[in-house]
Amino acid sequence: MDKNRNNTVLAIALSLMVLLGWQFLYVNPKIEAERKAAEIQRLNKQQATTPTSPNAPAVDPTIPSPSVGTATGETVPGGAPVEAAAMTREAALGKSQRIALENNDLVGSINLKGARLDDLRLKKYQVTTDPSSELVTLLSPSELKDGYFAEFGWVGGAGGAGGDVPGPETVWSTTPGVKLTPQTPVTLTWSNPAGVVFTRTISLDANYLLTYSDKVTNGSGAEVSVAPYGRVTRFEKPVSQANYVLHEGIIGVLGEEGLEQWTYDNLEDDLKFTTKEPVKEGWLGITDKYWATALVPSGSYKPNYSFFNEGRSRYQADFLGETVKIASGASTEVSQRLFAGAKEVGVIDAYESSGNIKNFELMIDWGWFYFITKPMFWMLDFIFKLVGNFGVAILLGTVFIKAVLFPLANMSYRSMANMKKVQPEMVAIRERFPDDKVKQQQEMMSLYKREKINPAAGCWPILIQIPIFFALYKVLFITIEMRHAPFFGWIQDLAAPDPTSMFNLFGLLPYDHPAWLPLLGIWPVIMGITMFLQMQMNPAPPDPTQAMIFKWMPILFTFMLGTFPAGLVIYWAWNNLLSILQQGFIMHRQGAKIELWDNLKSLFERKPKPAE
């Protein structure tokens, strides 16, 4: 049974090595390449701030297809865009009349052409940890290379009665000088030559939600049919950090169908995803690691996801609402909502509960261990609100987890202590029945039963540790609350690796960390030392292969965890230290020998030469 326990530990260790190897050999090089691409993209944007040439084309890359914006058919705009114009962001914003918007978290403007939200920055979030760095930009005008916008509009029913309807090219009217704030909604109007009047009221809450209330009044003298649409369109695939831990791309909760996710690669391969029947409830949009833009339709709607690769590539999530027939002289009202902002857990949860948005919490990719990951975040966030530091919250949260699991750990270490006590009897049984394995097992089981030992109990702390480890990794990786969260000293972002490096003596030598070497900061080294000490608490496995693996495992993990979020490495080091103290206390109370000091002493003793 002791051998079985060692085999279990070995299997778990090898599984962790595979996962860490995947992170080290695939994910981290991918993230580094994306970081460099993001830096190049940032430099290109800086270069683009130079004045444009007078001959530069001032084109709108979202020219709608002929059927869009007319009453000739129900089609959500897709368009046939040409290349983006070579202009600055300021020039693109200055091309059209705009309504400024601002609240506690957002600042930007709405384009009166199409009533399109295409200028949005996040006031609480900056690109880097440098306080002087620029704000994160979420949405941008379609004229720019990284254009990204959201809009609501109308399509006309078949037959053409009622004339044109407002679409991407429609220029709405409003009162000059108005500004959209939580206290001051804005009203837009547009009417067609047939006498159909469209009135849109846009309101903004204190965080990231806009509500579009549309009223259609039919003064045409005949019945008209119209259908609302909404779309989120992105012209450039983002520089992302998406991997097996996180989904980025198209996302939605489609009524009874539940959560649906498509990566950008999925769309590029299949070009379009759609449903055969309209759905009720839910939402759809585009999500990044920390930000998202999502449409929340009302009533029945047909969702659709598309990749357009003619002219200028773009990705689109859209919906087409149910057709509404309006008698002459009558009117109808439709309300839609738009989320555009940071995926803050408390805000997202509040929108789901108070706003009645179905499964909106799934906007945050909590993963398979949802039942552990989200409670883990709640615990850390609760402690953070008490102490004001997420690093300290991780340390205190680890103590709390250890306290909760203490009965299990106590049983495990007590069993291990008892196993050591009966070790001489186990050796005697093996010597008494050297060639009869069945008899050995029978005698061993009798010994375990007599001494009330559970030989498998030693595996439980390790098995329990795995989902907790990955849950914390997920929390650190996906939650925006951990982004740029400082600890102390040189750790200014718990969601990023330890920036120091052993290869320049942690900054003491006057050269930067070589790019071709893996990161090996102070905290990964501390983690490796604590992992080594924890392994020295137990006798070396009798099997030479297992002994060699356990010997090299702390070194391997030190290098691999050097690229992991610093918060995770701090957790692991602190957890190792607590485990050492806990195991030493329990084994001392049980009267079992603690192998740590003898094992450390043996490392420095000269080994006797084998006899010739």
Disulfide bonds with the S-S distance in Angstrom:
none
